[in-house]
Amino acid sequence: MTTSRIESFLEELINSPSSTSRQSDVRRTHKILADALLELGFSIDWVRDSSGKTDDLLVAERPGRLNSFITCVSHIDTVLSPTEAGPYRREESAMGLRAKGAGIIDNKGGLAVLIESLRQYLEKETNPEVGLRVVSSPDEENGSSAWHETYRNLGLSSSAVLGFEPALDDGSIIESRRGNRWYNIDIAGTEAHAGRCRGEEINAAHAAARLTVRCLDLRDRLQSEFPNDNGLGISLNLGHIEGGRDRHNVVCGKIKMKLDTRFSTFEERDKLHSGLLEIFNSPLEKNIDGQSSKVTFEIVDDCPPFSALEKSKALTRTLCEIISSHENRQMTSKKAGGAGDVNHMSRPGLFILDGLGPVGGRMHTTEEFLELATLETRAKSLAEWYPTLIASLR
C-alpha cells in the first residue's frame, strides 16, 4: 500500500522518541516539526523555560495581511517511548486499517493532521488574510506548567484558538472544556488536652468538618443555579485532609486540605470562588473567649474554562458537516471534562475548538492507536473549513 504524505510524516514523528521524561529526545523530535513549519513559510521562535525544568516551547508564526492570528495548539511529548510502546506499525481491525506507536493518538497524530491541513490550505491560499501561529509544548503530559502565562498572553493576541488533541472516542470534536482551580487550605485552631480543656480550645478538625459541609452546600446550590445534564458543570472534590497529633486525647490544632473545583464558564468559576471566600472568612469554630479558627488558602493551579460561543455555533456546525461528508457518518461537537493547553489561552469571547486531531484510543498505553483513514479526512476537512473560519474573523 502506498504511504501518503501525512502518514509518512506521522511515521517519522513516531519513530523519533519524545517521552516527557527525556527532554533531549523531545528537542530532537521538535526539530522535525520545526523543519516542516519552515517549509510552509513559518518563522520559528524557541521560548526558554527560565526554571530550566523543561525544554523549549515552540512558537511558529506566519503573519497574514491583517494583524490577527489563528493559534493552533499541540504538543510533541508522549507518555511512553518507542521502547515501551513499539515503533510505527499498521494492523487490520474491525474498523479498518489502524496504526500504532508511542504517542500516536496523543498527540503525534494531531501534529500530523495540523501540518497536513496547513499544507493543503496554503497550497491554495499563498497570501493568507489572517496570520497563522503554531504552538507546541515539550511537556504537556506534565501539565505545561512553565507556559501558562505565555499561553495567556498568546490568547490575548489570538482571534481564534484551535486545539489538536485527539477527537473524542466517537469522533466528535470538543466545543467546551471545563476549567479548574486547586486550593491548598490551612486551618489553624488551638490545641488543648481533650479531657481537661474548658472551652479555651479551638478544634481545627471540627472547623474542617464545618467547612466541608458548607462547601458541599455551596456546590449543591450552584449546581441548581447552573444545571448541566452531562455532569460537566460545577463540581467540587476534597481530595486530601491531614492534621492533628495522631492521638485521641489532644484537640486538633492544625488541618491541611486540598480542594479541587471545576466549572464550565467564567461566571460559574467566579460565583464558586466568591462562595468559597465567604466560607473561608466565616467563624467556623469559636472558643469561650470569642476567638475563631483561622483559614488561609493558596490557589496552586488556576485553569480557565472555554465554552461554546452562541455566535460561533454555526461555524462549528459547518466543520462537523464537512467532516461528516468525508467520513460518511454523522459528526458533532461535544463537551469534555478534562482541561487542555488551549484552556490556558481562554478568555471571554474567544472562539476555541479542541479535539481536531484524528480518531483513536487507548492513549497512554502500549496499545495506543489511531484510525488511519481519519488522518486524511480530518486534515482535508480542516483545510476546507479554514476559509470559512477566516471569513468569520473579518
VEXNUSE-207608 format. One record per residue (C-alpha): residue number from 0; residue in three letters; x, y, z. Coordinates in steps of 0.1 Angstrom, whole numbers, plus 5000, padded with zeros to 4 digits. Layout:
BEGIN
nr NUM rest ALA px X py Y pz Z $
...
This chain:
BEGIN
nr 0 rest MET px 5000 py 5000 pz 5000 $
nr 1 rest THR px 5013 py 5034 pz 4991 $
nr 2 rest THR px 5022 py 5056 pz 5020 $
nr 3 rest SER px 5006 py 5091 pz 5019 $
nr 4 rest ARG px 5024 py 5123 pz 5027 $
nr 5 rest ILE px 5006 py 5127 pz 5060 $
nr 6 rest GLU px 5013 py 5091 pz 5070 $
nr 7 rest SER px 5050 py 5094 pz 5061 $
nr 8 rest PHE px 5052 py 5125 pz 5084 $
nr 9 rest LEU px 5034 py 5107 pz 5112 $
nr 10 rest GLU px 5058 py 5077 pz 5109 $
nr 11 rest GLU px 5088 py 5100 pz 5111 $
nr 12 rest LEU px 5074 py 5116 pz 5143 $
nr 13 rest ILE px 5065 py 5082 pz 5159 $
nr 14 rest ASN px 5099 py 5067 pz 5153 $
nr 15 rest SER px 5116 py 5097 pz 5169 $
nr 16 rest PRO px 5114 py 5092 pz 5207 $
nr 17 rest SER px 5100 py 5121 pz 5227 $
nr 18 rest SER px 5087 py 5109 pz 5260 $
nr 19 rest THR px 5083 py 5138 pz 5285 $
nr 20 rest SER px 5109 py 5122 pz 5309 $
nr 21 rest ARG px 5136 py 5126 pz 5282 $
nr 22 rest GLN px 5137 py 5163 pz 5272 $
nr 23 rest SER px 5168 py 5158 pz 5250 $
nr 24 rest ASP px 5147 py 5134 pz 5228 $
nr 25 rest VAL px 5118 py 5159 pz 5228 $
nr 26 rest ARG px 5142 py 5186 pz 5215 $
nr 27 rest ARG px 5153 py 5164 pz 5186 $
nr 28 rest THR px 5117 py 5155 pz 5177 $
nr 29 rest HIS px 5106 py 5191 pz 5180 $
nr 30 rest LYS px 5132 py 5199 pz 5152 $
nr 31 rest ILE px 5112 py 5176 pz 5128 $
nr 32 rest LEU px 5081 py 5197 pz 5135 $
nr 33 rest ALA px 5100 py 5230 pz 5132 $
nr 34 rest ASP px 5115 py 5219 pz 5098 $
nr 35 rest ALA px 5080 py 5211 pz 5085 $
nr 36 rest LEU px 5068 py 5246 pz 5095 $
nr 37 rest LEU px 5098 py 5263 pz 5080 $
nr 38 rest GLU px 5089 py 5246 pz 5047 $
nr 39 rest LEU px 5055 py 5262 pz 5050 $
nr 40 rest GLY px 5069 py 5297 pz 5054 $
nr 41 rest PHE px 5067 py 5300 pz 5092 $
nr 42 rest SER px 5093 py 5317 pz 5113 $
nr 43 rest ILE px 5104 py 5297 pz 5144 $
nr 44 rest ASP px 5108 py 5310 pz 5180 $
nr 45 rest TRP px 5120 py 5288 pz 5208 $
nr 46 rest VAL px 5108 py 5301 pz 5242 $
nr 47 rest ARG px 5130 py 5292 pz 5271 $
nr 48 rest ASP px 5118 py 5279 pz 5305 $
nr 49 rest SER px 5136 py 5302 pz 5330 $
nr 50 rest SER px 5135 py 5275 pz 5356 $
nr 51 rest GLY px 5153 py 5251 pz 5334 $
nr 52 rest LYS px 5130 py 5222 pz 5343 $
nr 53 rest THR px 5118 py 5215 pz 5307 $
nr 54 rest ASP px 5129 py 5221 pz 5271 $
nr 55 rest ASP px 5118 py 5250 pz 5249 $
nr 56 rest LEU px 5083 py 5258 pz 5238 $
nr 57 rest LEU px 5079 py 5260 pz 5200 $
nr 58 rest VAL px 5061 py 5291 pz 5187 $
nr 59 rest ALA px 5059 py 5294 pz 5149 $
nr 60 rest GLU px 5042 py 5323 pz 5131 $
nr 61 rest ARG px 5033 py 5331 pz 5095 $
nr 62 rest PRO px 5018 py 5366 pz 5096 $
nr 63 rest GLY px 4988 py 5375 pz 5074 $
nr 64 rest ARG px 4976 py 5407 pz 5058 $
nr 65 rest LEU px 4956 py 5415 pz 5089 $
nr 66 rest ASN px 4971 py 5420 pz 5124 $
nr 67 rest SER px 4954 py 5389 pz 5138 $
nr 68 rest PHE px 4963 py 5352 pz 5143 $
nr 69 rest ILE px 4946 py 5318 pz 5144 $
nr 70 rest THR px 4966 py 5299 pz 5170 $
nr 71 rest CYS px 4969 py 5262 pz 5166 $
nr 72 rest VAL px 4980 py 5243 pz 5198 $
nr 73 rest SER px 4995 py 5209 pz 5202 $
nr 74 rest HIS px 5024 py 5191 pz 5220 $
nr 75 rest ILE px 5053 py 5169 pz 5209 $
nr 76 rest ASP px 5059 py 5149 pz 5241 $
nr 77 rest THR px 5045 py 5115 pz 5248 $
nr 78 rest VAL px 5039 py 5094 pz 5279 $
nr 79 rest LEU px 5055 py 5062 pz 5266 $
nr 80 rest SER px 5087 py 5058 pz 5244 $
nr 81 rest PRO px 5090 py 5036 pz 5213 $
nr 82 rest THR px 5110 py 5012 pz 5235 $
nr 83 rest GLU px 5078 py 5007 pz 5257 $
nr 84 rest ALA px 5051 py 5011 pz 5231 $
nr 85 rest GLY px 5069 py 5000 pz 5199 $
nr 86 rest PRO px 5077 py 5017 pz 5166 $
nr 87 rest TYR px 5052 py 5028 pz 5140 $
nr 88 rest ARG px 5032 py 4999 pz 5125 $
nr 89 rest ARG px 4999 py 4992 pz 5108 $
nr 90 rest GLU px 4974 py 4965 pz 5115 $
nr 91 rest GLU px 4939 py 4955 pz 5104 $
nr 92 rest SER px 4909 py 4959 pz 5127 $
nr 93 rest ALA px 4872 py 4956 pz 5125 $
nr 94 rest MET px 4870 py 4993 pz 5119 $
nr 95 rest GLY px 4896 py 4992 pz 5091 $
nr 96 rest LEU px 4933 py 5000 pz 5090 $
nr 97 rest ARG px 4949 py 5012 pz 5122 $
nr 98 rest ALA px 4983 py 5025 pz 5131 $
nr 99 rest LYS px 5001 py 5020 pz 5164 $
nr 100 rest GLY px 5031 py 5035 pz 5181 $
nr 101 rest ALA px 5042 py 5056 pz 5211 $
nr 102 rest GLY px 5020 py 5087 pz 5214 $
nr 103 rest ILE px 5003 py 5081 pz 5181 $
nr 104 rest ILE px 4969 py 5094 pz 5191 $
nr 105 rest ASP px 4982 py 5117 pz 5219 $
nr 106 rest ASN px 4995 py 5136 pz 5202 $
nr 107 rest LYS px 5016 py 5129 pz 5172 $
nr 108 rest GLY px 4985 py 5121 pz 5151 $
nr 109 rest GLY px 4972 py 5156 pz 5160 $
nr 110 rest LEU px 5005 py 5172 pz 5148 $
nr 111 rest ALA px 5003 py 5153 pz 5115 $
nr 112 rest VAL px 4967 py 5165 pz 5109 $
nr 113 rest LEU px 4978 py 5200 pz 5118 $
nr 114 rest ILE px 5007 py 5201 pz 5094 $
nr 115 rest GLU px 4988 py 5185 pz 5066 $
nr 116 rest SER px 4958 py 5207 pz 5069 $
nr 117 rest LEU px 4981 py 5238 pz 5068 $
nr 118 rest ARG px 4999 py 5224 pz 5037 $
nr 119 rest GLN px 4966 py 5218 pz 5019 $
nr 120 rest TYR px 4953 py 5253 pz 5028 $
nr 121 rest LEU px 4985 py 5271 pz 5019 $
nr 122 rest GLU px 4987 py 5253 pz 4986 $
nr 123 rest LYS px 4956 py 5272 pz 4976 $
nr 124 rest GLU px 4960 py 5304 pz 4996 $
nr 125 rest THR px 4995 py 5317 pz 4993 $
nr 126 rest ASN px 4988 py 5350 pz 5009 $
nr 127 rest PRO px 4966 py 5344 pz 5039 $
nr 128 rest GLU px 4944 py 5372 pz 5052 $
nr 129 rest VAL px 4948 py 5362 pz 5088 $
nr 130 rest GLY px 4981 py 5351 pz 5104 $
nr 131 rest LEU px 4988 py 5315 pz 5114 $
nr 132 rest ARG px 5005 py 5305 pz 5146 $
nr 133 rest VAL px 5015 py 5271 pz 5158 $
nr 134 rest VAL px 5024 py 5265 pz 5195 $
nr 135 rest SER px 5038 py 5231 pz 5206 $
nr 136 rest SER px 5046 py 5222 pz 5242 $
nr 137 rest PRO px 5075 py 5200 pz 5252 $
nr 138 rest ASP px 5058 py 5188 pz 5284 $
nr 139 rest GLU px 5020 py 5188 pz 5280 $
nr 140 rest GLU px 5018 py 5154 pz 5297 $
nr 141 rest ASN px 5032 py 5171 pz 5329 $
nr 142 rest GLY px 5007 py 5200 pz 5326 $
nr 143 rest SER px 5028 py 5225 pz 5306 $
nr 144 rest SER px 5031 py 5244 pz 5339 $
nr 145 rest ALA px 5060 py 5266 pz 5327 $
nr 146 rest TRP px 5040 py 5280 pz 5299 $
nr 147 rest HIS px 5007 py 5291 pz 5314 $
nr 148 rest GLU px 5015 py 5328 pz 5315 $
nr 149 rest THR px 5029 py 5325 pz 5279 $
nr 150 rest TYR px 4997 py 5308 pz 5268 $
nr 151 rest ARG px 4976 py 5336 pz 5284 $
nr 152 rest ASN px 4995 py 5362 pz 5265 $
nr 153 rest LEU px 4992 py 5343 pz 5232 $
nr 154 rest GLY px 4955 py 5340 pz 5238 $
nr 155 rest LEU px 4952 py 5378 pz 5241 $
nr 156 rest SER px 4967 py 5381 pz 5206 $
nr 157 rest SER px 4946 py 5354 pz 5191 $
nr 158 rest SER px 4914 py 5358 pz 5171 $
nr 159 rest ALA px 4907 py 5320 pz 5174 $
nr 160 rest VAL px 4924 py 5291 pz 5190 $
nr 161 rest LEU px 4923 py 5255 pz 5176 $
nr 162 rest GLY px 4935 py 5225 pz 5197 $
nr 163 rest PHE px 4948 py 5194 pz 5180 $
nr 164 rest GLU px 4943 py 5170 pz 5208 $
nr 165 rest PRO px 4926 py 5137 pz 5196 $
nr 166 rest ALA px 4889 py 5137 pz 5188 $
nr 167 rest LEU px 4867 py 5120 pz 5213 $
nr 168 rest ASP px 4863 py 5082 pz 5210 $
nr 169 rest ASP px 4832 py 5086 pz 5188 $
nr 170 rest GLY px 4849 py 5111 pz 5166 $
nr 171 rest SER px 4833 py 5142 pz 5180 $
nr 172 rest ILE px 4853 py 5174 pz 5182 $
nr 173 rest ILE px 4854 py 5193 pz 5215 $
nr 174 rest GLU px 4834 py 5225 pz 5218 $
nr 175 rest SER px 4839 py 5230 pz 5255 $
nr 176 rest ARG px 4863 py 5220 pz 5283 $
nr 177 rest ARG px 4859 py 5227 pz 5320 $
nr 178 rest GLY px 4884 py 5247 pz 5339 $
nr 179 rest ASN px 4897 py 5240 pz 5374 $
nr 180 rest ARG px 4910 py 5258 pz 5405 $
nr 181 rest TRP px 4930 py 5239 pz 5431 $
nr 182 rest TYR px 4931 py 5253 pz 5466 $
nr 183 rest ASN px 4956 py 5244 pz 5494 $
nr 184 rest ILE px 4937 py 5252 pz 5526 $
nr 185 rest ASP px 4952 py 5256 pz 5561 $
nr 186 rest ILE px 4930 py 5257 pz 5592 $
nr 187 rest ALA px 4946 py 5268 pz 5625 $
nr 188 rest GLY px 4929 py 5262 pz 5658 $
nr 189 rest THR px 4942 py 5259 pz 5694 $
nr 190 rest GLU px 4954 py 5227 pz 5709 $
nr 191 rest ALA px 4944 py 5215 pz 5743 $
nr 192 rest HIS px 4940 py 5184 pz 5765 $
nr 193 rest ALA px 4908 py 5168 pz 5754 $
nr 194 rest GLY px 4898 py 5159 pz 5789 $
nr 195 rest ARG px 4909 py 5190 pz 5808 $
nr 196 rest CYS px 4900 py 5218 pz 5784 $
nr 197 rest ARG px 4872 py 5240 pz 5795 $
nr 198 rest GLY px 4864 py 5260 pz 5763 $
nr 199 rest GLU px 4897 py 5276 pz 5756 $
nr 200 rest GLU px 4903 py 5251 pz 5728 $
nr 201 rest ILE px 4896 py 5256 pz 5691 $
nr 202 rest ASN px 4893 py 5223 pz 5672 $
nr 203 rest ALA px 4907 py 5227 pz 5637 $
nr 204 rest ALA px 4892 py 5193 pz 5627 $
nr 205 rest HIS px 4858 py 5204 pz 5637 $
nr 206 rest ALA px 4863 py 5236 pz 5617 $
nr 207 rest ALA px 4873 py 5215 pz 5587 $
nr 208 rest ALA px 4841 py 5194 pz 5591 $
nr 209 rest ARG px 4820 py 5226 pz 5591 $
nr 210 rest LEU px 4839 py 5239 pz 5561 $
nr 211 rest THR px 4834 py 5207 pz 5542 $
nr 212 rest VAL px 4796 py 5207 pz 5548 $
nr 213 rest ARG px 4794 py 5243 pz 5537 $
nr 214 rest CYS px 4814 py 5237 pz 5506 $
nr 215 rest LEU px 4791 py 5208 pz 5496 $
nr 216 rest ASP px 4761 py 5230 pz 5503 $
nr 217 rest LEU px 4776 py 5257 pz 5480 $
nr 218 rest ARG px 4782 py 5231 pz 5453 $
nr 219 rest ASP px 4746 py 5219 pz 5455 $
nr 220 rest ARG px 4732 py 5254 pz 5454 $
nr 221 rest LEU px 4753 py 5264 pz 5424 $
nr 222 rest GLN px 4746 py 5231 pz 5406 $
nr 223 rest SER px 4709 py 5241 pz 5409 $
nr 224 rest GLU px 4716 py 5276 pz 5396 $
nr 225 rest PHE px 4737 py 5263 pz 5367 $
nr 226 rest PRO px 4722 py 5229 pz 5358 $
nr 227 rest ASN px 4742 py 5206 pz 5335 $
nr 228 rest ASP px 4727 py 5173 pz 5324 $
nr 229 rest ASN px 4760 py 5157 pz 5314 $
nr 230 rest GLY px 4777 py 5162 pz 5347 $
nr 231 rest LEU px 4802 py 5186 pz 5332 $
nr 232 rest GLY px 4793 py 5217 pz 5351 $
nr 233 rest ILE px 4803 py 5227 pz 5386 $
nr 234 rest SER px 4820 py 5201 pz 5407 $
nr 235 rest LEU px 4839 py 5201 pz 5440 $
nr 236 rest ASN px 4862 py 5175 pz 5454 $
nr 237 rest LEU px 4880 py 5174 pz 5487 $
nr 238 rest GLY px 4910 py 5152 pz 5477 $
nr 239 rest HIS px 4931 py 5153 pz 5508 $
nr 240 rest ILE px 4929 py 5161 pz 5545 $
nr 241 rest GLU px 4955 py 5157 pz 5572 $
nr 242 rest GLY px 4964 py 5172 pz 5607 $
nr 243 rest GLY px 4963 py 5167 pz 5644 $
nr 244 rest ARG px 4986 py 5148 pz 5667 $
nr 245 rest ASP px 4976 py 5113 pz 5659 $
nr 246 rest ARG px 4963 py 5110 pz 5694 $
nr 247 rest HIS px 4927 py 5106 pz 5708 $
nr 248 rest ASN px 4932 py 5130 pz 5737 $
nr 249 rest VAL px 4946 py 5161 pz 5720 $
nr 250 rest VAL px 4923 py 5187 pz 5705 $
nr 251 rest CYS px 4933 py 5191 pz 5669 $
nr 252 rest GLY px 4953 py 5224 pz 5663 $
nr 253 rest LYS px 4961 py 5223 pz 5626 $
nr 254 rest ILE px 4944 py 5209 pz 5594 $
nr 255 rest LYS px 4956 py 5209 pz 5558 $
nr 256 rest MET px 4931 py 5203 pz 5530 $
nr 257 rest LYS px 4934 py 5200 pz 5492 $
nr 258 rest LEU px 4903 py 5211 pz 5473 $
nr 259 rest ASP px 4896 py 5207 pz 5436 $
nr 260 rest THR px 4869 py 5228 pz 5419 $
nr 261 rest ARG px 4857 py 5226 pz 5383 $
nr 262 rest PHE px 4835 py 5247 pz 5362 $
nr 263 rest SER px 4822 py 5252 pz 5326 $
nr 264 rest THR px 4821 py 5290 pz 5324 $
nr 265 rest PHE px 4838 py 5321 pz 5338 $
nr 266 rest GLU px 4806 py 5330 pz 5356 $
nr 267 rest GLU px 4805 py 5296 pz 5373 $
nr 268 rest ARG px 4841 py 5300 pz 5383 $
nr 269 rest ASP px 4836 py 5334 pz 5398 $
nr 270 rest LYS px 4805 py 5325 pz 5418 $
nr 271 rest LEU px 4821 py 5294 pz 5431 $
nr 272 rest HIS px 4852 py 5314 pz 5442 $
nr 273 rest SER px 4831 py 5341 pz 5458 $
nr 274 rest GLY px 4812 py 5315 pz 5478 $
nr 275 rest LEU px 4844 py 5298 pz 5489 $
nr 276 rest LEU px 4858 py 5331 pz 5501 $
nr 277 rest GLU px 4827 py 5337 pz 5522 $
nr 278 rest ILE px 4831 py 5302 pz 5538 $
nr 279 rest PHE px 4868 py 5307 pz 5544 $
nr 280 rest ASN px 4862 py 5340 pz 5561 $
nr 281 rest SER px 4834 py 5328 pz 5583 $
nr 282 rest PRO px 4839 py 5319 pz 5621 $
nr 283 rest LEU px 4838 py 5281 pz 5616 $
nr 284 rest GLU px 4847 py 5272 pz 5652 $
nr 285 rest LYS px 4850 py 5295 pz 5683 $
nr 286 rest ASN px 4862 py 5292 pz 5719 $
nr 287 rest ILE px 4848 py 5307 pz 5751 $
nr 288 rest ASP px 4868 py 5339 pz 5746 $
nr 289 rest GLY px 4853 py 5345 pz 5711 $
nr 290 rest GLN px 4884 py 5336 pz 5693 $
nr 291 rest SER px 4879 py 5318 pz 5659 $
nr 292 rest SER px 4897 py 5292 pz 5638 $
nr 293 rest LYS px 4917 py 5308 pz 5611 $
nr 294 rest VAL px 4915 py 5297 pz 5574 $
nr 295 rest THR px 4942 py 5306 pz 5549 $
nr 296 rest PHE px 4945 py 5293 pz 5514 $
nr 297 rest GLU px 4966 py 5294 pz 5483 $
nr 298 rest ILE px 4955 py 5288 pz 5447 $
nr 299 rest VAL px 4981 py 5264 pz 5433 $
nr 300 rest ASP px 4965 py 5257 pz 5399 $
nr 301 rest ASP px 4942 py 5281 pz 5380 $
nr 302 rest CYS px 4930 py 5268 pz 5346 $
nr 303 rest PRO px 4902 py 5288 pz 5329 $
nr 304 rest PRO px 4874 py 5271 pz 5310 $
nr 305 rest PHE px 4863 py 5275 pz 5275 $
nr 306 rest SER px 4828 py 5270 pz 5263 $
nr 307 rest ALA px 4808 py 5272 pz 5230 $
nr 308 rest LEU px 4800 py 5307 pz 5219 $
nr 309 rest GLU px 4765 py 5313 pz 5207 $
nr 310 rest LYS px 4778 py 5335 pz 5178 $
nr 311 rest SER px 4801 py 5307 pz 5167 $
nr 312 rest LYS px 4779 py 5276 pz 5168 $
nr 313 rest ALA px 4771 py 5278 pz 5131 $
nr 314 rest LEU px 4809 py 5279 pz 5124 $
nr 315 rest THR px 4813 py 5247 pz 5145 $
nr 316 rest ARG px 4784 py 5230 pz 5128 $
nr 317 rest THR px 4799 py 5238 pz 5094 $
nr 318 rest LEU px 4831 py 5220 pz 5103 $
nr 319 rest CYS px 4811 py 5190 pz 5116 $
nr 320 rest GLU px 4792 py 5189 pz 5084 $
nr 321 rest ILE px 4824 py 5189 pz 5063 $
nr 322 rest ILE px 4838 py 5160 pz 5084 $
nr 323 rest SER px 4806 py 5141 pz 5081 $
nr 324 rest SER px 4807 py 5144 pz 5043 $
nr 325 rest HIS px 4842 py 5130 pz 5042 $
nr 326 rest GLU px 4837 py 5102 pz 5067 $
nr 327 rest ASN px 4801 py 5092 pz 5057 $
nr 328 rest ARG px 4789 py 5093 pz 5093 $
nr 329 rest GLN px 4773 py 5120 pz 5114 $
nr 330 rest MET px 4798 py 5140 pz 5134 $
nr 331 rest THR px 4790 py 5166 pz 5161 $
nr 332 rest SER px 4807 py 5186 pz 5188 $
nr 333 rest LYS px 4806 py 5178 pz 5225 $
nr 334 rest LYS px 4817 py 5189 pz 5259 $
nr 335 rest ALA px 4847 py 5173 pz 5276 $
nr 336 rest GLY px 4856 py 5172 pz 5312 $
nr 337 rest GLY px 4894 py 5175 pz 5314 $
nr 338 rest ALA px 4914 py 5206 pz 5306 $
nr 339 rest GLY px 4940 py 5210 pz 5279 $
nr 340 rest ASP px 4966 py 5235 pz 5269 $
nr 341 rest VAL px 4940 py 5255 pz 5249 $
nr 342 rest ASN px 4923 py 5263 pz 5282 $
nr 343 rest HIS px 4952 py 5285 pz 5293 $
nr 344 rest MET px 4946 py 5307 pz 5263 $
nr 345 rest SER px 4909 py 5311 pz 5271 $
nr 346 rest ARG px 4893 py 5345 pz 5277 $
nr 347 rest PRO px 4856 py 5356 pz 5274 $
nr 348 rest GLY px 4845 py 5359 pz 5238 $
nr 349 rest LEU px 4874 py 5340 pz 5223 $
nr 350 rest PHE px 4864 py 5312 pz 5198 $
nr 351 rest ILE px 4882 py 5279 pz 5208 $
nr 352 rest LEU px 4877 py 5244 pz 5194 $
nr 353 rest ASP px 4897 py 5213 pz 5205 $
nr 354 rest GLY px 4898 py 5176 pz 5196 $
nr 355 rest LEU px 4907 py 5184 pz 5160 $
nr 356 rest GLY px 4932 py 5155 pz 5158 $
nr 357 rest PRO px 4924 py 5121 pz 5144 $
nr 358 rest VAL px 4902 py 5094 pz 5159 $
nr 359 rest GLY px 4917 py 5066 pz 5180 $
nr 360 rest GLY px 4920 py 5054 pz 5216 $
nr 361 rest ARG px 4938 py 5036 pz 5244 $
nr 362 rest MET px 4961 py 5067 pz 5249 $
nr 363 rest HIS px 4990 py 5064 pz 5274 $
nr 364 rest THR px 4991 py 5026 pz 5269 $
nr 365 rest THR px 5012 py 5002 pz 5248 $
nr 366 rest GLU px 4981 py 4996 pz 5227 $
nr 367 rest GLU px 4975 py 5033 pz 5217 $
nr 368 rest PHE px 4962 py 5035 pz 5182 $
nr 369 rest LEU px 4946 py 5058 pz 5156 $
nr 370 rest GLU px 4922 py 5050 pz 5127 $
nr 371 rest LEU px 4944 py 5057 pz 5097 $
nr 372 rest ALA px 4916 py 5069 pz 5074 $
nr 373 rest THR px 4909 py 5098 pz 5098 $
nr 374 rest LEU px 4943 py 5113 pz 5093 $
nr 375 rest GLU px 4933 py 5122 pz 5058 $
nr 376 rest THR px 4897 py 5131 pz 5064 $
nr 377 rest ARG px 4904 py 5154 pz 5094 $
nr 378 rest ALA px 4932 py 5172 pz 5076 $
nr 379 rest LYS px 4912 py 5176 pz 5044 $
nr 380 rest SER px 4881 py 5188 pz 5063 $
nr 381 rest LEU px 4901 py 5215 pz 5082 $
nr 382 rest ALA px 4918 py 5227 pz 5051 $
nr 383 rest GLU px 4883 py 5232 pz 5035 $
nr 384 rest TRP px 4870 py 5249 pz 5066 $
nr 385 rest TYR px 4898 py 5274 pz 5073 $
nr 386 rest PRO px 4885 py 5299 pz 5047 $
nr 387 rest THR px 4851 py 5299 pz 5065 $
nr 388 rest LEU px 4868 py 5305 pz 5098 $
nr 389 rest ILE px 4889 py 5333 pz 5085 $
nr 390 rest ALA px 4859 py 5349 pz 5068 $
nr 391 rest SER px 4842 py 5350 pz 5103 $
nr 392 rest LEU px 4871 py 5369 pz 5118 $
nr 393 rest ARG px 4869 py 5398 pz 5094 $
